[in-house]
Amino acid sequence: MMFQCDDLTKIYVVCPAYAKTGGLELLHQLVYALNSNEIKTYITYVNDKGDNPVNAAFQKYITEYRTMEQIEDKKGNYVIISEHQLELMDSVKNADVIIWWLSVDNYLKVYHPKTAYRLLGVKGFLWYVKHRRWHYCISRINNRIPYNLAQSYYAISFLKKNNFRNIDYLSDYINTDYLNVNCRSVKQRKNVVLYNPKKGRKFSEYLMTLEPEIEWVPLINLSNEQVREHLLNSKVYVDFGNHPGKDRFPREAAVCGCCVITGKNGSARFSQDVTIPEKYKFEVSKENGKSIINCIKSCFQNYEEKSRDFDNYRSIINSEYEKFYQDVKRIFVKNC
């Protein structure tokens, strides 16, 4: 799939204002990559309040921005939205709309009634009804949207199962603060398990009860530099969350030298997305609790040996920056 971008083409990549997440950083990285290929591209903010909406962490990627009201809605231009902003497709009449599926789960949580109820209860279902989310069912999206980009093979699988058209793979790369770091030796690392309390917290807390002597450190409310220091000084990172896309935390942990242990939800079930040996992936169930604890202890006791199991994963992660730029050029740049 290739878009017909020329000197007159303008691309608008839509993004919530102010916030900082891995997915939002990726939207800014795409803007930077497209502008590097001389395709006029703007990060385009929604929900801005009239002041500067650019998060400080993303200023390095852009020199200017637009709002939805400033989109030149005409044939030959493109508007890229992610899967949790689908109502915005109805505000674009003439430009082509592209969905970049960064998270399958975000779509289901916002636009699928059963998932909204399962995750958020009656409150979630009533919110779904109030905002008329049934307008964004899969059949209508397929009729309205001609192009789909997928950040993960998990997303590709979902799109193919639901008969989406024109699917292409455009993934991402982790923040360059983590790439090509000098990993520290076993002597400098502590027997610590790092985890993201925003994802899979309840199961992680259950594991803590099985082995109270293990030190668990949550990675939350930290700068990139602080997260990197934790990753460079610890032996294990676990992630038993839902893996809604190809998450960044496992990759950041791996390139910093941690052994990575995950569940099998979402993208973690796909070896192309989380390319670690299967013995480090577990179904998230209490029956597997003891096996997971034993795996953690083995990584502590045999860190140098176990760490080598992740060398292939690290090699893939370190190549993602170049692969991202190649894919951007292949998809968007005419006659590349």
VOBA-1610 file (N, C-alpha, C; in pm, whole numbers, padded with zeros to 5 digits, always signed):
BEGIN
Met+00085-00119+00000Met+00000+00000+00000Met+00088+00124+00000Met+00056+00218-00087Met+00132+00343-00090Met+00035+00459-00114Phe+00052+00564-00040Phe-00032+00680-00056Phe+00029+00773-00161Gln-00057+00844-00228Gln-00011+00932-00337Gln+00024+01070-00282Cys+00135+01076-00212Cys+00180+01203-00156Cys+00267+01277-00257Asp+00240+01406-00276Asp+00322+01488-00364Asp+00355+01620-00294Asp+00406+01716-00369Asp+00450+01843-00309Asp+00335+01922-00247Leu+00212+01892-00292Leu+00097+01966-00240Leu+00027+01895-00124Thr+00066+01771-00100Thr+00002+01692+00005Thr+00032+01748+00144Lys-00070+01750+00228Lys-00052+01780+00369Lys-00114+01666+00451Ile-00039+01624+00554Ile-00086+01516+00641Ile-00105+01572+00781Tyr-00218+01539+00842Tyr-00249+01585+00977Tyr-00259+01462+01067Val-00172+01455+01165Val-00170+01342+01259Val-00236+01389+01388Val-00353+01336+01416Val-00436+01387+01526Val-00394+01325+01659Cys-00387+01410+01761Cys-00331+01368+01891Cys-00398+01447+02003Pro-00430+01384+02117Pro-00477+01460+02233Pro-00370+01558+02280Ala-00413+01675+02323Ala-00319+01777+02370Ala-00265+01744+02508Tyr-00147+01795+02537Tyr-00084+01800+02670Tyr-00026+01667+02719Ala-00095+01556+02699Ala-00061+01431+02767Ala+00068+01369+02713Lys+00125+01276+02792Lys+00246+01205+02755Lys+00226+01056+02777Thr+00223+00980+02669Thr+00223+00834+02674Thr+00310+00783+02561Gly+00340+00654+02561Gly+00419+00597+02453Gly+00349+00610+02318Gly+00216+00588+02316Gly+00142+00600+02192Gly+00142+00742+02137Leu+00130+00840+02226Leu+00130+00980+02183Leu+00269+01022+02135Glu+00372+00967+02197Glu+00507+00995+02148Glu+00523+00941+02006Leu+00466+00823+01981Leu+00475+00763+01847Leu+00410+00853+01742Leu+00297+00915+01775Leu+00233+01005+01679Leu+00326+01121+01643His+00397+01173+01743His+00492+01282+01717His+00613+01231+01637Gln+00655+01108+01664Gln+00766+01051+01589Gln+00730+01035+01441Leu+00606+00999+01414Leu+00563+00987+01274Leu+00567+01122+01205Val+00521+01227+01273Val+00526+01361+01216Val+00669+01398+01181Tyr+00761+01369+01273Tyr+00902+01402+01249Tyr+00956+01324+01129Ala+00922+01195+01121Ala+00972+01112+01011Ala+00918+01158+00877Leu+00789+01193+00870Leu+00730+01239+00744Leu+00790+01373+00701Asn+00807+01464+00796Asn+00870+01592+00761Asn+01015+01572+00716Ser+01083+01472+00773Ser+01221+01442+00731Ser+01225+01395+00586Asn+01111+01340+00539Asn+01100+01297+00399Asn+01032+01402+00313Glu+01028+01526+00364Glu+00977+01643+00291Glu+00830+01629+00253Ile+00752+01560+00339Ile+00607+01558+00326Ile+00552+01648+00436Lys+00483+01753+00399Lys+00438+01851+00497Lys+00337+01788+00591Thr+00376+01775+00717Thr+00296+01702+00814Thr+00288+01781+00944Tyr+00168+01779+01004Tyr+00146+01855+01128Tyr+00088+01764+01236Ile+00143+01773+01356Ile+00071+01717+01470Ile-00051+01806+01490Thr-00166+01746+01511Thr-00292+01821+01513Thr-00366+01788+01643Tyr-00374+01886+01731Tyr-00423+01859+01866Tyr-00574+01872+01879Val-00630+01786+01960Val-00769+01798+02002Val-00771+01824+02153Asn-00877+01887+02197Asn-00898+01918+02340Asn-00795+02017+02395Asp-00737+02099+02308Asp-00647+02203+02359Asp-00730+02318+02415Lys-00672+02392+02508Lys-00745+02498+02579Lys-00696+02638+02540Gly-00627+02646+02427Gly-00584+02776+02380Gly-00443+02814+02418Asp-00383+02741+02514Asp-00243+02766+02548Asp-00156+02666+02473Asn-00029+02658+02506Asn+00062+02568+02435Asn+00028+02422+02468Pro-00020+02344+02372Pro-00062+02207+02401Pro+00048+02103+02390Val+00171+02145+02354Val+00279+02050+02327Val+00344+02006+02458Asn+00339+01877+02486Asn+00408+01825+02603Asn+00559+01847+02587Ala+00624+01885+02694Ala+00768+01918+02687Ala+00851+01803+02631Ala+00810+01680+02658Ala+00887+01564+02611Ala+00883+01548+02460Phe+00785+01614+02394Phe+00768+01596+02251Phe+00815+01715+02169Gln+00866+01816+02233Gln+00907+01937+02161Gln+01018+01910+02060Lys+01097+01806+02085Lys+01209+01776+01995Lys+01162+01723+01859Tyr+01035+01680+01852Tyr+00985+01620+01728Tyr+00918+01720+01635Ile+00873+01835+01685Ile+00793+01925+01603Ile+00837+02070+01621Thr+00811+02150+01520Thr+00838+02294+01528Thr+00709+02375+01525Glu+00600+02313+01484Glu+00471+02380+01481Glu+00361+02275+01494Tyr+00240+02321+01517Tyr+00127+02229+01531Tyr+00002+02294+01473Arg-00102+02212+01459Arg-00232+02260+01414Arg-00340+02209+01511Thr-00459+02264+01498Thr-00576+02213+01568Thr-00671+02157+01463Met-00774+02085+01507Met-00868+02025+01413Met-00931+02130+01322Glu-00956+02247+01376Glu-01019+02353+01299Glu-00929+02404+01186Gln-00800+02377+01194Gln-00705+02426+01095Gln-00673+02325+00986Ile-00736+02209+00991Ile-00713+02109+00886Ile-00766+02160+00752Glu-00685+02150+00648Glu-00730+02180+00512Glu-00798+02054+00459Asp-00928+02053+00472Asp-01007+01934+00441Asp-01037+01929+00291Lys-00940+01878+00216Lys-00957+01872+00072Lys-00893+01746+00015Lys-00935+01709-00102Lys-00883+01590-00168Lys-00732+01603-00187Gly-00661+01495-00163Gly-00516+01495-00175Gly-00446+01507-00042Asn-00519+01548+00062Asn-00464+01553+00198Asn-00509+01429+00276Tyr-00437+01400+00384Tyr-00468+01284+00467Tyr-00478+01326+00613Val-00571+01263+00684Val-00587+01283+00827Val-00569+01147+00895Ile-00468+01137+00981Ile-00441+01011+01051Ile-00496+01020+01193Ile-00586+00928+01225Ile-00641+00921+01361Ile-00609+00783+01418Ser-00607+00772+01550Ser-00589+00641+01612Ser-00725+00586+01654Glu-00725+00462+01696Glu-00849+00386+01713Glu-00938+00435+01826His-00888+00520+01914His-00972+00570+02024His-01033+00706+01993Gln-01020+00752+01866Gln-01069+00883+01826Gln-01162+00874+01706Leu-01233+00765+01689Leu-01301+00738+01564Leu-01413+00836+01532Glu-01468+00901+01634Glu-01573+01000+01607Glu-01520+01116+01522Leu-01387+01135+01522Leu-01330+01244+01444Leu-01340+01220+01294Met-01360+01093+01256Met-01368+01066+01112Met-01489+01136+01049Asp-01592+01164+01129Asp-01711+01228+01075Asp-01694+01379+01056Ser-01586+01433+01110Ser-01561+01576+01092Ser-01476+01604+00968Val-01430+01498+00903Val-01348+01511+00781Val-01433+01468+00662Lys-01452+01557+00567Lys-01544+01531+00456Lys-01473+01498+00325Asn-01357+01557+00301Asn-01294+01547+00170Asn-01157+01480+00172Ala-01076+01509+00273Ala-00945+01443+00285Ala-00967+01295+00316Asp-00868+01212+00281Asp-00875+01070+00315Asp-00835+01049+00460Val-00913+00965+00529Val-00885+00935+00670Val-00814+00800+00679Ile-00708+00796+00757Ile-00632+00674+00784Ile-00644+00644+00933Ile-00675+00520+00967Ile-00670+00480+01108Ile-00537+00410+01133Trp-00466+00456+01234Trp-00345+00387+01278Trp-00381+00315+01408Trp-00389+00184+01400Trp-00433+00101+01513Trp-00316+00078+01607Leu-00306+00164+01707Leu-00201+00151+01808Leu-00242+00056+01919Ser-00372+00040+01940Ser-00422-00043+02049Ser-00557-00101+02011Val-00563-00231+01994Val-00690-00298+01969Val-00783-00278+02090Asp-00727-00294+02209Asp-00809-00290+02331Asp-00873-00154+02353Asn-00805-00046+02314Asn-00864+00087+02329Asn-00990+00101+02245Tyr-00988+00045+02126Tyr-01108+00049+02043Tyr-01222-00026+02110Leu-01193-00148+02156Leu-01298-00230+02217Leu-01354-00165+02343Lys-01267-00105+02422Lys-01310-00043+02547Lys-01402+00075+02523Val-01376+00151+02417Val-01451+00274+02391Val-01573+00250+02301Tyr-01563+00155+02207Tyr-01666+00144+02104Tyr-01740+00010+02102His-01708-00080+02193His-01773-00210+02194His-01851-00226+02325Pro-01983-00243+02320Pro-02064-00239+02443Pro-02030-00349+02543Lys-02005-00470+02495Lys-01975-00579+02589Lys-01844-00554+02663Thr-01744-00503+02589Thr-01615-00475+02652Thr-01627-00358+02749Ala-01702-00255+02710Ala-01724-00140+02799Ala-01788-00185+02929Tyr-01885-00275+02919Tyr-01952-00326+03040Tyr-01858-00413+03123Arg-01782-00500+03055Arg-01693-00590+03128Arg-01584-00513+03204Leu-01532-00409+03140Leu-01422-00336+03201Leu-01469-00228+03299Leu-01583-00164+03269Leu-01625-00048+03346Leu-01763-00063+03410Gly-01827-00179+03390Gly-01955-00203+03453Gly-02067-00121+03390Val-02174-00101+03470Val-02290-00026+03422Val-02250+00116+03379Lys-02159+00176+03452Lys-02113+00311+03419Lys-02055+00315+03278Gly-01975+00214+03243Gly-01916+00209+03110Gly-02020+00191+03002Phe-02120+00106+03028Phe-02224+00083+02929Phe-02309+00209+02908Leu-02344+00277+03019Leu-02424+00399+03008Leu-02347+00508+02932Trp-02215+00514+02954Trp-02132+00610+02880Trp-02135+00578+02731Tyr-02129+00449+02699Tyr-02134+00404+02560Tyr-02265+00450+02495Val-02377+00432+02566Val-02508+00470+02512Val-02518+00623+02499Lys-02476+00694+02604Lys-02487+00840+02604Lys-02414+00902+02485His-02299+00847+02453His-02218+00904+02345His-02241+00836+02210Arg-02344+00753+02205Arg-02386+00693+02078Arg-02271+00623+02006Arg-02196+00543+02080Arg-02078+00481+02024Arg-02109+00372+01921Trp-02235+00329+01913Trp-02268+00228+01814Trp-02251+00279+01671His-02238+00410+01655His-02213+00466+01523His-02077+00423+01469Tyr-01992+00367+01555Tyr-01856+00333+01513Tyr-01832+00183+01524Cys-01935+00110+01481Cys-01921-00035+01473Cys-01829-00070+01356Ile-01783-00194+01355Ile-01683-00235+01257Ile-01734-00220+01113Ser-01859-00255+01088Ser-01911-00247+00951Ser-01910-00103+00900Arg-01945-00006+00987Arg-01946+00133+00943Arg-01804+00184+00920Ile-01711+00146+01008Ile-01572+00188+00989Ile-01520+00135+00855Asn-01551+00010+00825Asn-01507-00048+00698Asn-01562+00025+00578Asn-01686+00071+00588Asn-01747+00145+00477Asn-01690+00286+00463Arg-01645+00342+00573Arg-01602+00482+00574Arg-01452+00500+00554Ile-01371+00409+00608Ile-01225+00428+00611Ile-01158+00340+00506Pro-01082+00400+00414Pro-01018+00320+00309Pro-00884+00260+00348Tyr-00817+00316+00450Tyr-00680+00273+00481Tyr-00664+00244+00629Asn-00587+00138+00660Asn-00559+00100+00798Asn-00411+00067+00816Leu-00351+00129+00914Leu-00214+00096+00952Leu-00218+00026+01088Ala-00129-00070+01108Ala-00128-00149+01231Ala+00008-00141+01297Gln+00010-00108+01427Gln+00135-00094+01501Gln+00188-00230+01546Ser+00102-00333+01548Ser+00141-00464+01599Ser+00080-00575+01513Tyr+00135-00695+01525Tyr+00075-00810+01459Tyr-00055-00850+01529Tyr-00067-00818+01654Tyr-00193-00835+01725Tyr-00302-00753+01656Ala-00272-00629+01620Ala-00369-00545+01549Ala-00397-00599+01410Ile-00294-00647+01339Ile-00315-00704+01206Ile-00410-00823+01214Ser-00392-00908+01314Ser-00479-01024+01332Ser-00623-00980+01353Phe-00644-00880+01437Phe-00778-00828+01464Phe-00841-00771+01337Leu-00765-00693+01262Leu-00817-00630+01141Leu-00854-00733+01035Lys-00769-00833+01019Lys-00798-00936+00919Lys-00922-01017+00956Lys-00936-01049+01084Lys-01053-01126+01129Lys-01183-01050+01105Asn-01173-00917+01104Asn-01292-00835+01087Asn-01303-00772+00948Asn-01226-00829+00854Asn-01238-00794+00712Asn-01212-00647+00681Phe-01116-00586+00752Phe-01076-00450+00719Phe-00998-00450+00588Arg-01002-00336+00520Arg-00937-00322+00389Arg-00801-00256+00403Asn-00716-00279+00303Asn-00591-00204+00288Asn-00514-00193+00420Ile-00467-00305+00468Ile-00395-00310+00596Ile-00246-00309+00568Asp-00173-00223+00637Asp-00027-00222+00625Asp+00035-00210+00764Tyr+00152-00268+00777Tyr+00221-00269+00907Tyr+00311-00146+00919Leu+00283-00064+01021Leu+00372+00047+01055Leu+00386+00046+01206Ser+00497-00003+01253Ser+00516-00018+01396Ser+00581+00105+01456Asp+00682+00091+01538Asp+00741+00206+01607Asp+00880+00170+01654Tyr+00939+00261+01728Tyr+01067+00235+01794Tyr+01062+00300+01931Ile+01139+00248+02024Ile+01137+00305+02158Ile+01218+00435+02161Asn+01197+00511+02264Asn+01268+00639+02279Asn+01419+00615+02269Thr+01485+00701+02194Thr+01629+00683+02173Thr+01711+00693+02301Asp+01652+00742+02410Asp+01721+00743+02540Asp+01760+00601+02582Tyr+01685+00502+02531Tyr+01709+00363+02571Tyr+01791+00284+02471Leu+01806+00336+02350Leu+01875+00261+02247Leu+02027+00268+02265Asn+02090+00155+02244Asn+02237+00146+02249Asn+02296+00193+02381Val+02226+00163+02491Val+02281+00195+02622Val+02390+00094+02658Asn+02478+00132+02745Asn+02581+00041+02794Asn+02525-00036+02913Cys+02489-00161+02889Cys+02429-00242+02996Cys+02531-00268+03107Arg+02482-00271+03229Arg+02569-00289+03344Arg+02585-00437+03379Ser+02694-00467+03445Ser+02727-00606+03476Ser+02638-00661+03586Val+02647-00791+03604Val+02568-00857+03707Val+02602-00803+03846Lys+02728-00762+03866Lys+02769-00712+03997Lys+02701-00580+04031Gln+02660-00506+03931Gln+02595-00377+03952Gln+02443-00387+03961Arg+02391-00508+03941Arg+02246-00526+03938Arg+02194-00589+04067Lys+02074-00549+04102Lys+02012-00598+04225Lys+01904-00702+04192Asn+01877-00788+04290Asn+01769-00886+04278Asn+01636-00815+04300Val+01596-00740+04200Val+01475-00658+04207Val+01386-00691+04088Val+01255-00696+04114Val+01156-00713+04007Val+01090-00578+03983Leu+01100-00529+03860Leu+01034-00404+03822Leu+00902-00435+03754Tyr+00803-00349+03774Tyr+00673-00371+03710Tyr+00603-00237+03689Asn+00507-00238+03596Asn+00425-00120+03568Asn+00292-00137+03641Pro+00267-00060+03748Pro+00145-00080+03827Pro+00018-00040+03753Lys+00031+00026+03638Lys-00088+00062+03560Lys-00140-00054+03478Lys-00060-00160+03465Lys-00100-00274+03383Lys-00071-00404+03456Gly-00174-00483+03478Gly-00157-00611+03545Gly-00126-00598+03693Arg-00169-00489+03755Arg-00134-00463+03895Arg-00185-00572+03989Lys-00311-00613+03974Lys-00369-00709+04068Lys-00294-00841+04066Phe-00256-00887+03947Phe-00184-01015+03942Phe-00043-00999+03996Ser+00020-00886+03969Ser+00153-00861+04027Ser+00146-00860+04179Glu+00042-00798+04233Glu+00025-00794+04378Glu+00001-00933+04435Tyr-00069-01018+04359Tyr-00086-01156+04403Tyr+00049-01228+04410Leu+00133-01207+04308Leu+00265-01270+04308Leu+00348-01225+04428Met+00333-01100+04467Met+00407-01048+04582Met+00374-01124+04709Thr+00251-01169+04721Thr+00211-01242+04842Thr+00274-01381+04847Leu+00312-01436+04732Leu+00370-01570+04728Leu+00514-01572+04776Glu+00584-01461+04758Glu+00726-01454+04796Glu+00755-01314+04850Pro+00715-01288+04975Pro+00729-01153+05032Pro+00873-01102+05038Glu+00971-01192+05033Glu+01110-01149+05046Glu+01164-01086+04917Ile+01097-01109+04805Ile+01141-01048+04680Ile+01106-00900+04682Glu+01199-00817+04635Glu+01174-00673+04629Glu+01111-00637+04494Trp+00994-00574+04500Trp+00921-00531+04382Trp+00920-00378+04377Val+00953-00322+04262Val+00960-00177+04250Val+00868-00132+04136Pro+00769-00049+04166Pro+00680+00000+04059Pro+00745+00112+03978Leu+00725+00109+03847Leu+00776+00215+03759Leu+00660+00309+03729Ile+00652+00415+03804Ile+00539+00508+03788Ile+00582+00648+03830Asn+00530+00747+03758Asn+00559+00888+03786Asn+00709+00918+03785Leu+00778+00861+03685Leu+00923+00877+03674Leu+00957+00938+03538Ser+01068+01009+03532Ser+01119+01058+03403Ser+01183+00941+03328Asn+01210+00962+03198Asn+01280+00859+03121Asn+01413+00823+03185Glu+01483+00923+03237Glu+01614+00899+03298Glu+01601+00814+03423Gln+01499+00838+03503Gln+01479+00761+03625Gln+01438+00617+03594Val+01351+00601+03494Val+01313+00465+03454Val+01435+00389+03405Arg+01515+00453+03322Arg+01634+00388+03266Arg+01731+00344+03376Glu+01749+00426+03479Glu+01838+00389+03589Glu+01787+00265+03661His+01657+00257+03684His+01600+00137+03746His+01625+00015+03659Leu+01602+00029+03529Leu+01619-00084+03438Leu+01764-00129+03428Leu+01855-00036+03438Leu+01998-00070+03429Leu+02051-00133+03556Asn+01980-00116+03666Asn+02029-00164+03795Asn+01953-00285+03849Ser+01857-00337+03772Ser+01775-00449+03817Ser+01789-00567+03721Lys+01743-00683+03768Lys+01760-00804+03688Lys+01634-00847+03613Val+01516-00812+03664Val+01392-00867+03607Val+01288-00757+03590Tyr+01217-00763+03477Tyr+01099-00681+03454Tyr+00984-00774+03421Val+00868-00756+03485Val+00751-00838+03455Val+00638-00749+03404Asp+00556-00808+03317Asp+00442-00734+03262Asp+00327-00830+03237Phe+00229-00827+03329Phe+00113-00914+03317Phe-00013-00835+03279Gly+00007-00725+03207Gly-00103-00642+03162Gly-00169-00699+03037Asn-00254-00617+02975Asn-00330-00665+02860Asn-00256-00648+02728His-00142-00580+02726His-00062-00562+02603His-00152-00522+02486Pro-00212-00405+02492Pro-00308-00363+02389Pro-00246-00337+02253Gly-00117-00310+02251Gly-00039-00296+02128Gly+00099-00349+02159Lys+00194-00322+02070Lys+00332-00365+02097Lys+00392-00266+02197Asp+00381-00300+02326Asp+00415-00206+02433Asp+00565-00175+02436Arg+00594-00058+02491Arg+00733-00011+02496Arg+00808-00059+02619Phe+00741-00070+02731Phe+00811-00103+02855Phe+00891-00234+02844Pro+00834-00343+02792Pro+00915-00466+02781Pro+01040-00447+02696Arg+01028-00368+02590Arg+01144-00345+02502Arg+01249-00258+02571Glu+01203-00155+02640Glu+01296-00070+02714Glu+01371-00151+02821Ala+01297-00240+02887Ala+01359-00324+02990Ala+01463-00416+02929Ala+01429-00477+02818Ala+01520-00574+02756Ala+01650-00509+02711Val+01641-00393+02641Val+01764-00331+02591Val+01850-00277+02704Cys+01790-00254+02819Cys+01868-00211+02935Cys+01924-00329+03015Gly+01899-00451+02967Gly+01962-00567+03027Gly+01876-00653+03116Cys+01750-00616+03135Cys+01662-00696+03222Cys+01618-00824+03151Cys+01596-00927+03230Cys+01520-01043+03183Cys+01372-01003+03186Val+01297-01041+03085Val+01158-00996+03071Val+01064-01117+03081Ile+00967-01106+03171Ile+00868-01211+03191Ile+00730-01148+03169Thr+00648-01210+03085Thr+00518-01153+03053Thr+00407-01256+03065Gly+00283-01203+03055Gly+00168-01289+03037Gly+00153-01322+02890Lys+00032-01369+02853Lys+00007-01403+02712Lys-00116-01329+02659Asn-00146-01215+02718Asn-00259-01137+02670Asn-00217-01048+02552Gly-00313-01016+02466Gly-00290-00918+02360Gly-00168-00948+02275Ser-00086-00846+02256Ser+00030-00859+02168Ser+00135-00955+02223Ala+00133-00980+02354Ala+00232-01072+02413Ala+00215-01214+02361Arg+00097-01244+02310Arg+00073-01377+02253Arg+00140-01395+02117Phe+00180-01284+02057Phe+00239-01288+01922Phe+00390-01276+01932Ser+00460-01376+01881Ser+00606-01376+01891Ser+00668-01262+01812Gln+00599-01214+01707Gln+00652-01102+01628Gln+00650-00972+01708Asp+00559-00961+01805Asp+00547-00840+01885Asp+00633-00845+02011Val+00631-00957+02081Val+00713-00974+02201Val+00799-01097+02177Thr+00918-01072+02124Thr+01002-01181+02073Thr+01096-01232+02182Ile+01035-01291+02282Ile+01113-01354+02389Ile+01081-01503+02389Pro+01171-01586+02441Pro+01144-01731+02445Pro+01013-01760+02519Glu+00942-01862+02472Glu+00811-01896+02529Glu+00818-01932+02677Lys+00934-01977+02723Lys+00944-02016+02864Lys+00934-01895+02957Tyr+00940-01775+02901Tyr+00926-01653+02982Tyr+00786-01591+02968Lys+00695-01664+02903Lys+00557-01618+02890Lys+00465-01715+02963Phe+00373-01660+03041Phe+00284-01741+03122Phe+00140-01693+03106Glu+00046-01787+03105Glu-00094-01749+03116Glu-00113-01683+03253Val-00190-01575+03254Val-00212-01502+03379Val-00318-01575+03460Ser-00272-01662+03549Ser-00361-01739+03636Ser-00289-01771+03765Lys-00363-01783+03872Lys-00302-01814+04002Lys-00231-01949+04000Glu-00280-02040+03915Glu-00216-02172+03905Glu-00071-02161+03858Asn-00039-02054+03784Asn+00097-02036+03734Asn+00183-01952+03827Gly+00126-01908+03938Gly+00198-01818+04028Gly+00333-01872+04074Lys+00335-01997+04120Lys+00459-02055+04170Lys+00563-02070+04059Ser+00517-02108+03940Ser+00610-02122+03827Ser+00673-01988+03790Ile+00594-01882+03798Ile+00647-01749+03768Ile+00750-01708+03873Ile+00720-01733+03999Ile+00815-01700+04106Ile+00945-01778+04085Asn+00935-01905+04048Asn+01056-01985+04024Asn+01135-01930+03906Cys+01065-01881+03805Cys+01133-01821+03689Cys+01207-01694+03731Ile+01144-01614+03813Ile+01209-01492+03864Ile+01334-01528+03942Lys+01324-01625+04031Lys+01439-01666+04113Lys+01552-01719+04026Ser+01516-01793+03922Ser+01618-01847+03831Ser+01692-01733+03761Cys+01618-01629+03724Cys+01682-01512+03660Cys+01774-01440+03758Phe+01736-01435+03884Phe+01822-01375+03987Phe+01951-01455+04001Gln+01936-01586+04015Gln+02049-01672+04048Gln+02142-01698+03929Asn+02086-01696+03809Asn+02164-01727+03689Asn+02152-01613+03588Tyr+02166-01491+03636Tyr+02135-01375+03553Tyr+02215-01373+03423Glu+02344-01395+03428Glu+02427-01384+03306Glu+02382-01483+03199Glu+02352-01606+03240Glu+02305-01708+03146Glu+02166-01673+03093Lys+02074-01639+03183Lys+01936-01611+03142Lys+01927-01484+03057Ser+02010-01386+03086Ser+02008-01262+03010Ser+02038-01284+02862Arg+02121-01383+02833Arg+02155-01412+02693Arg+02035-01463+02614Asp+01933-01513+02684Asp+01812-01559+02616Asp+01739-01444+02546Phe+01772-01321+02581Phe+01703-01205+02526Phe+01787-01129+02423Asp+01900-01187+02385Asp+01989-01118+02290Asp+01920-01095+02155Asn+01845-01194+02106Asn+01777-01177+01977Asn+01671-01067+01987Tyr+01596-01064+02097Tyr+01496-00960+02120Tyr+01562-00822+02120Arg+01676-00812+02187Arg+01747-00683+02191Arg+01795-00640+02052Ser+01841-00736+01975Ser+01888-00704+01839Ser+01773-00650+01755Ile+01655-00710+01766Ile+01537-00665+01692Ile+01498-00524+01737Ile+01498-00500+01866Ile+01460-00369+01920Ile+01555-00261+01870Asn+01683-00291+01869Asn+01782-00192+01825Asn+01773-00162+01676Ser+01706-00250+01600Ser+01691-00227+01455Ser+01559-00157+01421Glu+01472-00135+01521Glu+01338-00083+01493Glu+01339+00062+01445Tyr+01433+00141+01490Tyr+01441+00280+01446Tyr+01458+00286+01294Glu+01555+00214+01244Glu+01580+00213+01099Glu+01463+00151+01024Lys+01403+00045+01080Lys+01289-00021+01015Lys+01170+00075+01007Phe+01147+00154+01110Phe+01036+00250+01110Phe+01053+00351+00997Tyr+01173+00404+00982Tyr+01196+00503+00876Tyr+01183+00440+00737Gln+01226+00315+00725Gln+01210+00246+00596Gln+01062+00227+00563Asp+00983+00189+00663Asp+00841+00166+00639Asp+00767+00296+00611Val+00802+00403+00681Val+00740+00533+00652Val+00767+00573+00507Lys+00890+00553+00464Lys+00926+00589+00326Lys+00852+00500+00226Arg+00846+00370+00256Arg+00777+00276+00166Arg+00628+00310+00151Ile+00564+00347+00262Ile+00420+00368+00262Ile+00381+00504+00206Phe+00458+00607+00240Phe+00416+00744+00211Phe+00491+00814+00099Val+00614+00773+00074Val+00697+00850-00019Val+00688+00792-00159Lys+00644+00873-00252Lys+00624+00829-00389Lys+00759+00799-00456Asn+00763+00687-00530Asn+00882+00648-00606Asn+01005+00629-00519Cys+00984+00579-00396Cys+01101+00558-00310Cys+01177+00433-00355
//
